[in-house]
Amino acid sequence: MKKYYCYILSNKNRTVLYVGYTNDLKRRVLQHQQGNGALFTKKYNIVDLIYYEEFDNSKDARNRERQLKNWHKD
């Protein structure tokens, strides 16, 4: 069964967060580290995986990503 992941990346100083989802966490984190991920992660050098959750389907992973992106820092 295929697994899906919702993940959070941050920069070295933990001042910026990036939330995403994927079906291949290892490949996606490597893409971010090589500068081939999102432009936002490249611009702010967001390469450290700080958290992830595993899901059995993409819909649940995407919904969790949306939920996390709607949270506010305060």
Distance bins in CASP14 RR format, pairs under 12 A and 6 or more apart:
PFRMAT RR
TARGET T0000
AUTHOR 0000-0000-0000
RMODE 2
METHOD distances of the structure
MODEL  1
1 23 0 0 0 0 0 1 0 0 0 0 0
1 54 0 0 0 0 0 1 0 0 0 0 0
1 55 0 0 0 0 0 1 0 0 0 0 0
1 56 1 0 0 1 0 0 0 0 0 0 0
1 57 0 0 0 0 1 0 0 0 0 0 0
2 22 0 0 0 0 0 1 0 0 0 0 0
2 23 1 0 0 1 0 0 0 0 0 0 0
2 24 0 0 0 0 1 0 0 0 0 0 0
2 54 0 0 0 0 0 1 0 0 0 0 0
2 55 0 0 0 0 1 0 0 0 0 0 0
2 56 0 0 0 0 1 0 0 0 0 0 0
2 57 0 0 0 0 1 0 0 0 0 0 0
2 58 0 0 0 0 1 0 0 0 0 0 0
2 61 0 0 0 0 0 1 0 0 0 0 0
3 21 0 0 0 0 0 1 0 0 0 0 0
3 22 0 0 0 0 1 0 0 0 0 0 0
3 23 1 0 0 1 0 0 0 0 0 0 0
3 24 0 0 0 0 1 0 0 0 0 0 0
3 25 0 0 0 0 1 0 0 0 0 0 0
3 26 0 0 0 0 0 1 0 0 0 0 0
3 52 0 0 0 0 0 1 0 0 0 0 0
3 53 0 0 0 0 0 1 0 0 0 0 0
3 54 1 0 1 0 0 0 0 0 0 0 0
3 55 1 0 0 1 0 0 0 0 0 0 0
3 56 1 0 0 1 0 0 0 0 0 0 0
3 57 0 0 0 0 1 0 0 0 0 0 0
3 58 0 0 0 0 1 0 0 0 0 0 0
3 60 0 0 0 0 0 1 0 0 0 0 0
3 61 0 0 0 0 1 0 0 0 0 0 0
4 20 0 0 0 0 0 1 0 0 0 0 0
4 21 1 0 0 1 0 0 0 0 0 0 0
4 22 1 0 0 1 0 0 0 0 0 0 0
4 23 1 0 1 0 0 0 0 0 0 0 0
4 24 0 0 0 0 1 0 0 0 0 0 0
4 25 0 0 0 0 1 0 0 0 0 0 0
4 28 0 0 0 0 0 1 0 0 0 0 0
4 52 0 0 0 0 0 1 0 0 0 0 0
4 53 0 0 0 0 1 0 0 0 0 0 0
4 54 1 0 0 1 0 0 0 0 0 0 0
4 55 1 0 1 0 0 0 0 0 0 0 0
4 56 1 0 0 1 0 0 0 0 0 0 0
4 57 1 0 0 1 0 0 0 0 0 0 0
4 58 1 0 1 0 0 0 0 0 0 0 0
4 59 0 0 0 0 1 0 0 0 0 0 0
4 60 1 0 0 1 0 0 0 0 0 0 0
4 61 1 1 0 0 0 0 0 0 0 0 0
4 62 0 0 0 0 1 0 0 0 0 0 0
4 63 0 0 0 0 0 1 0 0 0 0 0
4 64 0 0 0 0 1 0 0 0 0 0 0
4 65 0 0 0 0 1 0 0 0 0 0 0
5 19 0 0 0 0 0 1 0 0 0 0 0
5 20 0 0 0 0 1 0 0 0 0 0 0
5 21 1 0 0 1 0 0 0 0 0 0 0
5 22 1 0 1 0 0 0 0 0 0 0 0
5 23 1 0 0 1 0 0 0 0 0 0 0
5 24 0 0 0 0 1 0 0 0 0 0 0
5 25 1 0 1 0 0 0 0 0 0 0 0
5 26 0 0 0 0 1 0 0 0 0 0 0
5 27 0 0 0 0 0 1 0 0 0 0 0
5 28 1 0 0 1 0 0 0 0 0 0 0
5 29 0 0 0 0 1 0 0 0 0 0 0
5 49 0 0 0 0 1 0 0 0 0 0 0
5 51 0 0 0 0 0 1 0 0 0 0 0
5 52 1 0 1 0 0 0 0 0 0 0 0
5 53 1 0 0 1 0 0 0 0 0 0 0
5 54 1 0 1 0 0 0 0 0 0 0 0
5 55 1 0 0 1 0 0 0 0 0 0 0
5 56 0 0 0 0 0 1 0 0 0 0 0
5 57 0 0 0 0 0 1 0 0 0 0 0
5 58 0 0 0 0 1 0 0 0 0 0 0
5 60 0 0 0 0 0 1 0 0 0 0 0
5 61 1 0 0 1 0 0 0 0 0 0 0
5 62 0 0 0 0 0 1 0 0 0 0 0
5 64 0 0 0 0 1 0 0 0 0 0 0
5 65 0 0 0 0 1 0 0 0 0 0 0
6 18 0 0 0 0 0 1 0 0 0 0 0
6 19 1 0 0 1 0 0 0 0 0 0 0
6 20 1 0 0 1 0 0 0 0 0 0 0
6 21 1 0 1 0 0 0 0 0 0 0 0
6 22 0 0 0 0 1 0 0 0 0 0 0
6 23 0 0 0 0 0 1 0 0 0 0 0
6 25 0 0 0 0 1 0 0 0 0 0 0
6 28 0 0 0 0 0 1 0 0 0 0 0
6 49 0 0 0 0 0 1 0 0 0 0 0
6 51 0 0 0 0 1 0 0 0 0 0 0
6 52 1 0 0 1 0 0 0 0 0 0 0
6 53 1 0 1 0 0 0 0 0 0 0 0
6 54 0 0 0 0 1 0 0 0 0 0 0
6 55 1 0 0 1 0 0 0 0 0 0 0
6 57 0 0 0 0 0 1 0 0 0 0 0
6 58 0 0 0 0 0 1 0 0 0 0 0
6 59 0 0 0 0 0 1 0 0 0 0 0
6 60 0 0 0 0 1 0 0 0 0 0 0
6 61 1 0 1 0 0 0 0 0 0 0 0
6 62 1 0 0 1 0 0 0 0 0 0 0
6 63 0 0 0 0 1 0 0 0 0 0 0
6 64 1 0 1 0 0 0 0 0 0 0 0
6 65 1 0 1 0 0 0 0 0 0 0 0
6 66 0 0 0 0 1 0 0 0 0 0 0
6 67 0 0 0 0 1 0 0 0 0 0 0
6 68 1 0 0 1 0 0 0 0 0 0 0
6 69 0 0 0 0 0 1 0 0 0 0 0
7 17 0 0 0 0 0 1 0 0 0 0 0
7 18 0 0 0 0 1 0 0 0 0 0 0
7 19 1 0 0 1 0 0 0 0 0 0 0
7 20 1 0 1 0 0 0 0 0 0 0 0
7 21 1 0 0 1 0 0 0 0 0 0 0
7 22 1 0 0 1 0 0 0 0 0 0 0
7 23 0 0 0 0 0 1 0 0 0 0 0
7 24 0 0 0 0 0 1 0 0 0 0 0
7 25 1 0 0 1 0 0 0 0 0 0 0
7 26 0 0 0 0 0 1 0 0 0 0 0
7 27 0 0 0 0 0 1 0 0 0 0 0
7 28 1 0 0 1 0 0 0 0 0 0 0
7 29 1 0 0 1 0 0 0 0 0 0 0
7 31 0 0 0 0 0 1 0 0 0 0 0
7 32 0 0 0 0 1 0 0 0 0 0 0
7 41 0 0 0 0 0 1 0 0 0 0 0
7 46 0 0 0 0 0 1 0 0 0 0 0
7 48 0 0 0 0 0 1 0 0 0 0 0
7 49 1 0 0 1 0 0 0 0 0 0 0
7 50 0 0 0 0 1 0 0 0 0 0 0
7 51 1 0 0 1 0 0 0 0 0 0 0
7 52 1 0 1 0 0 0 0 0 0 0 0
7 53 1 0 0 1 0 0 0 0 0 0 0
7 54 0 0 0 0 1 0 0 0 0 0 0
7 55 0 0 0 0 0 1 0 0 0 0 0
7 61 0 0 0 0 1 0 0 0 0 0 0
7 64 0 0 0 0 1 0 0 0 0 0 0
7 65 0 0 0 0 1 0 0 0 0 0 0
7 68 0 0 0 0 1 0 0 0 0 0 0
8 14 0 0 0 0 0 1 0 0 0 0 0
8 16 0 0 0 0 0 1 0 0 0 0 0
8 17 1 0 1 0 0 0 0 0 0 0 0
8 18 1 0 0 1 0 0 0 0 0 0 0
8 19 1 0 1 0 0 0 0 0 0 0 0
8 20 1 0 0 1 0 0 0 0 0 0 0
8 21 0 0 0 0 0 1 0 0 0 0 0
8 25 0 0 0 0 0 1 0 0 0 0 0
8 29 0 0 0 0 0 1 0 0 0 0 0
8 32 0 0 0 0 0 1 0 0 0 0 0
8 41 0 0 0 0 0 1 0 0 0 0 0
8 46 0 0 0 0 1 0 0 0 0 0 0
8 48 0 0 0 0 1 0 0 0 0 0 0
8 49 1 0 0 1 0 0 0 0 0 0 0
8 50 1 0 1 0 0 0 0 0 0 0 0
8 51 1 0 1 0 0 0 0 0 0 0 0
8 52 1 0 0 1 0 0 0 0 0 0 0
8 53 0 0 0 0 1 0 0 0 0 0 0
8 64 0 0 0 0 0 1 0 0 0 0 0
8 65 0 0 0 0 1 0 0 0 0 0 0
8 68 1 0 0 1 0 0 0 0 0 0 0
8 69 0 0 0 0 0 1 0 0 0 0 0
8 71 0 0 0 0 0 1 0 0 0 0 0
9 16 0 0 0 0 1 0 0 0 0 0 0
9 17 1 0 0 1 0 0 0 0 0 0 0
9 18 1 0 1 0 0 0 0 0 0 0 0
9 19 0 0 0 0 1 0 0 0 0 0 0
9 20 0 0 0 0 1 0 0 0 0 0 0
9 21 0 0 0 0 0 1 0 0 0 0 0
9 22 0 0 0 0 0 1 0 0 0 0 0
9 25 0 0 0 0 0 1 0 0 0 0 0
9 28 0 0 0 0 1 0 0 0 0 0 0
9 29 1 0 0 1 0 0 0 0 0 0 0
9 30 0 0 0 0 0 1 0 0 0 0 0
9 31 0 0 0 0 0 1 0 0 0 0 0
9 32 1 0 0 1 0 0 0 0 0 0 0
9 33 0 0 0 0 1 0 0 0 0 0 0
9 35 0 0 0 0 0 1 0 0 0 0 0
9 37 0 0 0 0 1 0 0 0 0 0 0
9 38 0 0 0 0 1 0 0 0 0 0 0
9 40 0 0 0 0 1 0 0 0 0 0 0
9 41 1 0 0 1 0 0 0 0 0 0 0
9 42 0 0 0 0 0 1 0 0 0 0 0
9 44 0 0 0 0 1 0 0 0 0 0 0
9 45 0 0 0 0 0 1 0 0 0 0 0
9 46 1 0 1 0 0 0 0 0 0 0 0
9 47 1 0 0 1 0 0 0 0 0 0 0
9 48 1 0 0 1 0 0 0 0 0 0 0
9 49 1 0 1 0 0 0 0 0 0 0 0
9 50 1 0 0 1 0 0 0 0 0 0 0
9 51 0 0 0 0 1 0 0 0 0 0 0
9 52 0 0 0 0 1 0 0 0 0 0 0
9 68 0 0 0 0 0 1 0 0 0 0 0
10 16 1 0 0 1 0 0 0 0 0 0 0
10 17 1 0 1 0 0 0 0 0 0 0 0
10 18 1 0 0 1 0 0 0 0 0 0 0
10 19 0 0 0 0 0 1 0 0 0 0 0
10 29 0 0 0 0 0 1 0 0 0 0 0
10 32 0 0 0 0 0 1 0 0 0 0 0
10 41 0 0 0 0 1 0 0 0 0 0 0
10 44 0 0 0 0 1 0 0 0 0 0 0
10 45 0 0 0 0 1 0 0 0 0 0 0
10 46 1 0 0 1 0 0 0 0 0 0 0
10 47 0 0 0 0 1 0 0 0 0 0 0
10 48 1 0 1 0 0 0 0 0 0 0 0
10 49 0 0 0 0 1 0 0 0 0 0 0
10 50 1 0 1 0 0 0 0 0 0 0 0
10 51 0 0 0 0 1 0 0 0 0 0 0
11 17 0 0 0 0 1 0 0 0 0 0 0
11 18 0 0 0 0 1 0 0 0 0 0 0
11 32 0 0 0 0 0 1 0 0 0 0 0
11 33 0 0 0 0 0 1 0 0 0 0 0
11 40 0 0 0 0 0 1 0 0 0 0 0
11 41 0 0 0 0 1 0 0 0 0 0 0
11 42 0 0 0 0 0 1 0 0 0 0 0
11 43 0 0 0 0 0 1 0 0 0 0 0
11 44 1 0 1 0 0 0 0 0 0 0 0
11 45 1 0 1 0 0 0 0 0 0 0 0
11 46 1 0 1 0 0 0 0 0 0 0 0
11 47 1 0 0 1 0 0 0 0 0 0 0
11 48 1 0 0 1 0 0 0 0 0 0 0
11 49 0 0 0 0 0 1 0 0 0 0 0
11 50 0 0 0 0 0 1 0 0 0 0 0
12 44 0 0 0 0 0 1 0 0 0 0 0
12 45 1 0 0 1 0 0 0 0 0 0 0
12 46 0 0 0 0 1 0 0 0 0 0 0
12 47 0 0 0 0 1 0 0 0 0 0 0
12 48 1 0 0 1 0 0 0 0 0 0 0
12 50 0 0 0 0 0 1 0 0 0 0 0
13 44 0 0 0 0 0 1 0 0 0 0 0
13 45 0 0 0 0 1 0 0 0 0 0 0
13 46 0 0 0 0 0 1 0 0 0 0 0
13 48 0 0 0 0 0 1 0 0 0 0 0
14 44 0 0 0 0 0 1 0 0 0 0 0
14 46 0 0 0 0 0 1 0 0 0 0 0
14 48 0 0 0 0 1 0 0 0 0 0 0
14 50 1 0 0 1 0 0 0 0 0 0 0
14 51 0 0 0 0 0 1 0 0 0 0 0
14 73 0 0 0 0 0 1 0 0 0 0 0
15 44 0 0 0 0 1 0 0 0 0 0 0
15 45 0 0 0 0 0 1 0 0 0 0 0
15 46 0 0 0 0 1 0 0 0 0 0 0
15 48 0 0 0 0 0 1 0 0 0 0 0
15 73 0 0 0 0 0 1 0 0 0 0 0
16 38 0 0 0 0 0 1 0 0 0 0 0
16 40 0 0 0 0 1 0 0 0 0 0 0
16 41 0 0 0 0 1 0 0 0 0 0 0
16 42 0 0 0 0 0 1 0 0 0 0 0
16 43 0 0 0 0 1 0 0 0 0 0 0
16 44 1 0 1 0 0 0 0 0 0 0 0
16 45 0 0 0 0 1 0 0 0 0 0 0
16 46 1 0 1 0 0 0 0 0 0 0 0
16 47 0 0 0 0 0 1 0 0 0 0 0
16 48 0 0 0 0 0 1 0 0 0 0 0
16 50 0 0 0 0 0 1 0 0 0 0 0
16 73 0 0 0 0 0 1 0 0 0 0 0
17 40 0 0 0 0 0 1 0 0 0 0 0
17 41 0 0 0 0 0 1 0 0 0 0 0
17 44 0 0 0 0 1 0 0 0 0 0 0
17 46 1 0 0 1 0 0 0 0 0 0 0
17 48 0 0 0 0 0 1 0 0 0 0 0
17 49 0 0 0 0 0 1 0 0 0 0 0
17 50 0 0 0 0 1 0 0 0 0 0 0
17 51 0 0 0 0 1 0 0 0 0 0 0
17 68 0 0 0 0 1 0 0 0 0 0 0
17 69 0 0 0 0 1 0 0 0 0 0 0
17 71 0 0 0 0 1 0 0 0 0 0 0
17 72 0 0 0 0 0 1 0 0 0 0 0
17 73 0 0 0 0 1 0 0 0 0 0 0
18 28 0 0 0 0 0 1 0 0 0 0 0
18 29 0 0 0 0 0 1 0 0 0 0 0
18 32 1 0 0 1 0 0 0 0 0 0 0
18 37 0 0 0 0 1 0 0 0 0 0 0
18 38 1 0 0 1 0 0 0 0 0 0 0
18 39 0 0 0 0 0 1 0 0 0 0 0
18 40 1 0 0 1 0 0 0 0 0 0 0
18 41 1 0 1 0 0 0 0 0 0 0 0
18 42 0 0 0 0 0 1 0 0 0 0 0
18 43 0 0 0 0 0 1 0 0 0 0 0
18 44 1 0 0 1 0 0 0 0 0 0 0
18 45 0 0 0 0 0 1 0 0 0 0 0
18 46 1 0 1 0 0 0 0 0 0 0 0
18 47 0 0 0 0 1 0 0 0 0 0 0
18 48 0 0 0 0 0 1 0 0 0 0 0
18 49 0 0 0 0 0 1 0 0 0 0 0
18 50 0 0 0 0 1 0 0 0 0 0 0
18 51 0 0 0 0 0 1 0 0 0 0 0
18 65 0 0 0 0 0 1 0 0 0 0 0
18 68 0 0 0 0 0 1 0 0 0 0 0
18 69 0 0 0 0 1 0 0 0 0 0 0
19 38 0 0 0 0 0 1 0 0 0 0 0
19 40 0 0 0 0 0 1 0 0 0 0 0
19 41 0 0 0 0 0 1 0 0 0 0 0
19 46 0 0 0 0 0 1 0 0 0 0 0
19 49 0 0 0 0 0 1 0 0 0 0 0
19 50 0 0 0 0 0 1 0 0 0 0 0
19 51 0 0 0 0 1 0 0 0 0 0 0
19 52 0 0 0 0 0 1 0 0 0 0 0
19 53 0 0 0 0 0 1 0 0 0 0 0
19 61 0 0 0 0 0 1 0 0 0 0 0
19 62 0 0 0 0 0 1 0 0 0 0 0
19 64 0 0 0 0 1 0 0 0 0 0 0
19 65 1 0 1 0 0 0 0 0 0 0 0
19 66 0 0 0 0 1 0 0 0 0 0 0
19 67 0 0 0 0 1 0 0 0 0 0 0
19 68 1 0 1 0 0 0 0 0 0 0 0
19 69 1 0 1 0 0 0 0 0 0 0 0
19 70 0 0 0 0 1 0 0 0 0 0 0
19 71 0 0 0 0 1 0 0 0 0 0 0
20 28 0 0 0 0 1 0 0 0 0 0 0
20 29 0 0 0 0 0 1 0 0 0 0 0
20 31 0 0 0 0 0 1 0 0 0 0 0
20 32 0 0 0 0 1 0 0 0 0 0 0
20 37 0 0 0 0 0 1 0 0 0 0 0
20 38 0 0 0 0 1 0 0 0 0 0 0
20 40 0 0 0 0 0 1 0 0 0 0 0
20 41 0 0 0 0 1 0 0 0 0 0 0
20 46 0 0 0 0 0 1 0 0 0 0 0
20 49 0 0 0 0 0 1 0 0 0 0 0
20 51 0 0 0 0 0 1 0 0 0 0 0
20 52 0 0 0 0 1 0 0 0 0 0 0
20 53 0 0 0 0 0 1 0 0 0 0 0
20 58 0 0 0 0 0 1 0 0 0 0 0
20 61 0 0 0 0 1 0 0 0 0 0 0
20 62 0 0 0 0 1 0 0 0 0 0 0
20 64 0 0 0 0 1 0 0 0 0 0 0
20 65 1 0 1 0 0 0 0 0 0 0 0
20 66 0 0 0 0 1 0 0 0 0 0 0
20 67 0 0 0 0 0 1 0 0 0 0 0
20 68 0 0 0 0 1 0 0 0 0 0 0
20 69 0 0 0 0 1 0 0 0 0 0 0
21 28 0 0 0 0 1 0 0 0 0 0 0
21 52 0 0 0 0 1 0 0 0 0 0 0
21 53 0 0 0 0 1 0 0 0 0 0 0
21 54 0 0 0 0 0 1 0 0 0 0 0
21 55 0 0 0 0 1 0 0 0 0 0 0
21 57 0 0 0 0 0 1 0 0 0 0 0
21 58 1 0 0 1 0 0 0 0 0 0 0
21 59 0 0 0 0 0 1 0 0 0 0 0
21 60 0 0 0 0 1 0 0 0 0 0 0
21 61 1 0 1 0 0 0 0 0 0 0 0
21 62 1 0 1 0 0 0 0 0 0 0 0
21 63 0 0 0 0 1 0 0 0 0 0 0
21 64 1 0 0 1 0 0 0 0 0 0 0
21 65 1 0 1 0 0 0 0 0 0 0 0
21 66 0 0 0 0 1 0 0 0 0 0 0
21 67 0 0 0 0 0 1 0 0 0 0 0
21 68 0 0 0 0 1 0 0 0 0 0 0
21 69 0 0 0 0 0 1 0 0 0 0 0
22 28 1 0 1 0 0 0 0 0 0 0 0
22 29 0 0 0 0 1 0 0 0 0 0 0
22 30 0 0 0 0 0 1 0 0 0 0 0
22 31 0 0 0 0 1 0 0 0 0 0 0
22 32 0 0 0 0 0 1 0 0 0 0 0
22 37 0 0 0 0 0 1 0 0 0 0 0
22 38 0 0 0 0 0 1 0 0 0 0 0
22 49 0 0 0 0 0 1 0 0 0 0 0
22 52 0 0 0 0 1 0 0 0 0 0 0
22 53 0 0 0 0 0 1 0 0 0 0 0
22 54 0 0 0 0 0 1 0 0 0 0 0
22 55 0 0 0 0 0 1 0 0 0 0 0
22 58 0 0 0 0 1 0 0 0 0 0 0
22 61 1 0 0 1 0 0 0 0 0 0 0
22 62 0 0 0 0 0 1 0 0 0 0 0
22 65 0 0 0 0 1 0 0 0 0 0 0
23 54 0 0 0 0 0 1 0 0 0 0 0
23 55 0 0 0 0 1 0 0 0 0 0 0
23 56 0 0 0 0 0 1 0 0 0 0 0
23 57 0 0 0 0 0 1 0 0 0 0 0
23 58 1 0 0 1 0 0 0 0 0 0 0
23 61 0 0 0 0 1 0 0 0 0 0 0
23 62 0 0 0 0 0 1 0 0 0 0 0
24 30 0 0 0 0 1 0 0 0 0 0 0
24 31 0 0 0 0 1 0 0 0 0 0 0
24 52 0 0 0 0 0 1 0 0 0 0 0
24 58 0 0 0 0 0 1 0 0 0 0 0
24 61 0 0 0 0 0 1 0 0 0 0 0
25 31 0 0 0 0 0 1 0 0 0 0 0
25 32 0 0 0 0 0 1 0 0 0 0 0
25 49 1 0 0 1 0 0 0 0 0 0 0
25 51 0 0 0 0 0 1 0 0 0 0 0
25 52 1 0 0 1 0 0 0 0 0 0 0
25 53 0 0 0 0 0 1 0 0 0 0 0
25 54 0 0 0 0 1 0 0 0 0 0 0
25 55 0 0 0 0 0 1 0 0 0 0 0
25 61 0 0 0 0 0 1 0 0 0 0 0
26 32 0 0 0 0 0 1 0 0 0 0 0
26 33 0 0 0 0 0 1 0 0 0 0 0
26 49 0 0 0 0 1 0 0 0 0 0 0
26 52 0 0 0 0 0 1 0 0 0 0 0
27 33 0 0 0 0 0 1 0 0 0 0 0
27 34 0 0 0 0 0 1 0 0 0 0 0
27 36 0 0 0 0 0 1 0 0 0 0 0
27 37 0 0 0 0 0 1 0 0 0 0 0
28 34 0 0 0 0 0 1 0 0 0 0 0
28 35 0 0 0 0 0 1 0 0 0 0 0
28 36 0 0 0 0 1 0 0 0 0 0 0
28 37 1 0 0 1 0 0 0 0 0 0 0
28 38 0 0 0 0 1 0 0 0 0 0 0
28 41 0 0 0 0 0 1 0 0 0 0 0
28 47 0 0 0 0 0 1 0 0 0 0 0
28 49 0 0 0 0 1 0 0 0 0 0 0
28 52 0 0 0 0 0 1 0 0 0 0 0
28 61 0 0 0 0 0 1 0 0 0 0 0
29 35 0 0 0 0 0 1 0 0 0 0 0
29 36 0 0 0 0 0 1 0 0 0 0 0
29 37 0 0 0 0 1 0 0 0 0 0 0
29 41 0 0 0 0 0 1 0 0 0 0 0
29 46 0 0 0 0 0 1 0 0 0 0 0
29 47 1 0 0 1 0 0 0 0 0 0 0
29 48 0 0 0 0 1 0 0 0 0 0 0
29 49 1 0 1 0 0 0 0 0 0 0 0
29 50 0 0 0 0 0 1 0 0 0 0 0
29 51 0 0 0 0 0 1 0 0 0 0 0
29 52 0 0 0 0 1 0 0 0 0 0 0
30 36 0 0 0 0 1 0 0 0 0 0 0
30 37 0 0 0 0 1 0 0 0 0 0 0
30 47 0 0 0 0 1 0 0 0 0 0 0
30 49 0 0 0 0 0 1 0 0 0 0 0
31 37 1 0 1 0 0 0 0 0 0 0 0
31 38 0 0 0 0 1 0 0 0 0 0 0
31 41 0 0 0 0 1 0 0 0 0 0 0
31 42 0 0 0 0 0 1 0 0 0 0 0
31 46 0 0 0 0 0 1 0 0 0 0 0
31 47 0 0 0 0 0 1 0 0 0 0 0
31 49 0 0 0 0 0 1 0 0 0 0 0
32 38 1 0 0 1 0 0 0 0 0 0 0
32 39 0 0 0 0 0 1 0 0 0 0 0
32 40 0 0 0 0 1 0 0 0 0 0 0
32 41 1 0 1 0 0 0 0 0 0 0 0
32 42 1 0 0 1 0 0 0 0 0 0 0
32 43 0 0 0 0 0 1 0 0 0 0 0
32 44 0 0 0 0 0 1 0 0 0 0 0
32 45 0 0 0 0 1 0 0 0 0 0 0
32 46 1 0 0 1 0 0 0 0 0 0 0
32 47 1 0 1 0 0 0 0 0 0 0 0
32 48 0 0 0 0 1 0 0 0 0 0 0
32 49 0 0 0 0 1 0 0 0 0 0 0
33 41 0 0 0 0 1 0 0 0 0 0 0
33 42 0 0 0 0 0 1 0 0 0 0 0
33 45 0 0 0 0 1 0 0 0 0 0 0
33 46 0 0 0 0 1 0 0 0 0 0 0
33 47 1 0 1 0 0 0 0 0 0 0 0
33 48 0 0 0 0 1 0 0 0 0 0 0
33 49 0 0 0 0 1 0 0 0 0 0 0
34 41 0 0 0 0 0 1 0 0 0 0 0
34 42 0 0 0 0 1 0 0 0 0 0 0
34 47 0 0 0 0 1 0 0 0 0 0 0
35 41 1 0 0 1 0 0 0 0 0 0 0
35 42 1 0 1 0 0 0 0 0 0 0 0
35 43 0 0 0 0 1 0 0 0 0 0 0
35 44 0 0 0 0 0 1 0 0 0 0 0
35 45 0 0 0 0 1 0 0 0 0 0 0
35 46 0 0 0 0 1 0 0 0 0 0 0
35 47 0 0 0 0 1 0 0 0 0 0 0
36 42 0 0 0 0 1 0 0 0 0 0 0
36 47 0 0 0 0 0 1 0 0 0 0 0
37 43 0 0 0 0 0 1 0 0 0 0 0
37 44 0 0 0 0 0 1 0 0 0 0 0
37 46 0 0 0 0 1 0 0 0 0 0 0
37 47 0 0 0 0 1 0 0 0 0 0 0
38 44 0 0 0 0 1 0 0 0 0 0 0
38 46 0 0 0 0 1 0 0 0 0 0 0
38 47 0 0 0 0 0 1 0 0 0 0 0
39 46 0 0 0 0 0 1 0 0 0 0 0
40 46 1 0 0 1 0 0 0 0 0 0 0
40 69 0 0 0 0 0 1 0 0 0 0 0
41 47 1 0 0 1 0 0 0 0 0 0 0
41 48 0 0 0 0 0 1 0 0 0 0 0
41 49 0 0 0 0 0 1 0 0 0 0 0
51 64 0 0 0 0 0 1 0 0 0 0 0
51 68 0 0 0 0 1 0 0 0 0 0 0
52 61 0 0 0 0 1 0 0 0 0 0 0
52 64 0 0 0 0 0 1 0 0 0 0 0
52 65 0 0 0 0 0 1 0 0 0 0 0
52 68 0 0 0 0 0 1 0 0 0 0 0
53 60 0 0 0 0 1 0 0 0 0 0 0
53 61 1 0 0 1 0 0 0 0 0 0 0
53 62 0 0 0 0 0 1 0 0 0 0 0
53 63 0 0 0 0 0 1 0 0 0 0 0
53 64 1 0 0 1 0 0 0 0 0 0 0
53 65 0 0 0 0 1 0 0 0 0 0 0
53 67 0 0 0 0 0 1 0 0 0 0 0
53 68 0 0 0 0 1 0 0 0 0 0 0
54 60 0 0 0 0 1 0 0 0 0 0 0
54 61 0 0 0 0 1 0 0 0 0 0 0
54 64 0 0 0 0 0 1 0 0 0 0 0
55 61 1 0 1 0 0 0 0 0 0 0 0
55 62 0 0 0 0 1 0 0 0 0 0 0
55 63 0 0 0 0 1 0 0 0 0 0 0
55 64 1 0 0 1 0 0 0 0 0 0 0
55 65 0 0 0 0 0 1 0 0 0 0 0
57 63 0 0 0 0 1 0 0 0 0 0 0
57 64 0 0 0 0 0 1 0 0 0 0 0
58 64 0 0 0 0 0 1 0 0 0 0 0
58 65 0 0 0 0 0 1 0 0 0 0 0
59 65 0 0 0 0 0 1 0 0 0 0 0
59 66 0 0 0 0 0 1 0 0 0 0 0
60 66 0 0 0 0 0 1 0 0 0 0 0
60 67 0 0 0 0 0 1 0 0 0 0 0
61 67 0 0 0 0 0 1 0 0 0 0 0
61 68 0 0 0 0 0 1 0 0 0 0 0
62 68 0 0 0 0 0 1 0 0 0 0 0
62 69 0 0 0 0 0 1 0 0 0 0 0
63 69 0 0 0 0 0 1 0 0 0 0 0
63 70 0 0 0 0 0 1 0 0 0 0 0
64 70 0 0 0 0 0 1 0 0 0 0 0
64 71 0 0 0 0 0 1 0 0 0 0 0
65 71 0 0 0 0 0 1 0 0 0 0 0
END
